[in-house]
Amino acid sequence: MSIFIALLAYFFLGGLFGFVLELFFRRFVSQKRWVKPGFLVGPFIPLYGFGFALLYAFDAFIPWKTLFEAEWGGIVLEIFVLGALLTLIELIAGLIFVKGMKVRLWDYGKQWGNFMGLICPLFSFFWLLGAAFYVLVLANPFEAFGVYLMDNWMYLSFPLGVGLGIFLIDSAYSMGILRRLRAAIDDKKFVASWEKAKLVLRDYYAKLKVKQSFLLPFFNKEDRFFEAIREHMASLKAKGESLLQKAEERLGGKGDAE
């Protein structure tokens, strides 16, 4: 039980850290505006939570430094194994949503060497850097804090249990939003972008001069969720038909010329 409490604590710490990191990444790097990151309603990204728990567990409970005669050999191996595992977690999470739920939470489609837009060499390198920073800088204080958590697990079990309950409720609520999005799209083959859907709703309500909630980007007092998503889908369809028509016209023109 004590190990579970320590892992759960690092899961929550990682999820909160990931939310803050992604929030500022969207603001200053990717989208240049404040956009609430993540799938959940609360300020938490489970992918980072699992990553933090994995880093702690694999570092604290596997004697990497004893695997080779030279201590640095074990350290290098640990860094590369942890970097690969973080990429694997990202891939599995992405596949669950894209293949199972037809929703894409992130998209590396424009990055070189990407696989299905879910993983790519650039962000795998970032995961590797994160693993290296953990092993070389954070491992010792994190392991010491883990010992403290395990020694005091009885005092922490209730607040962490409450946090786990909130997380599960939030997950169920967010899944309800996902089902609502799928119903609005009404196309079983179309893979929706979670982040794009937030922006679509934000822009739609902005045209109506209705302020959109930052914490609840999918809802508003004037709930026009279905109207906004279906209007966007109609726009995508019209653009697709327009591109097809232009392609046919170009092909027709070549045929006439011949």
C-alpha angles and dihedrals in degrees: 000000000000092000091049090052091051092049091047091051091052090046090058093043091051094047092052092045091050092052092054092045093049092044093058093039090059093045099049106020119022111023102011093223139074108278123164107242129215140038098269128078093231126070094271137106112196094201090067091042092057089044093055092046090049093049092051096045097046093046099042100043104035118072096222095163092060096053093084134035088239111061093215090061091064091046092053091047091050092051093051094044092050092046090052092047092052090052089048091053089051091050094048093048091048093049092050091057100036098043100029103034103019092234126120115210095185136007128211090171093126094051121098116258095009123162113222088329088284102099133013138176094255096056092038085058089052089052088050091052089049090051091049092050090050095048096044101037114013105034098087098046091042091051091048090050089048090056089051091050092050092047091053100034093126091062093045099044095083100049092041089047090053089049091051090051091051090048092052092048090049090049091052091047092049091049087056089055089050091053089049090052092050090050091051092050092048093193117111094199098047114100108214124212111231093203093045090051090056091052092046091055092043093052092043093054090043089060088053089048090238117141113239122218114246094209094042104037093162096057140054139169087257094051106204096149096134094044093051096047094044092048089053092048090051089051091052091049092050091050090049092051091047092053091047091050092050091049091050090049091052091049090046091051091053090049092052091048091053 
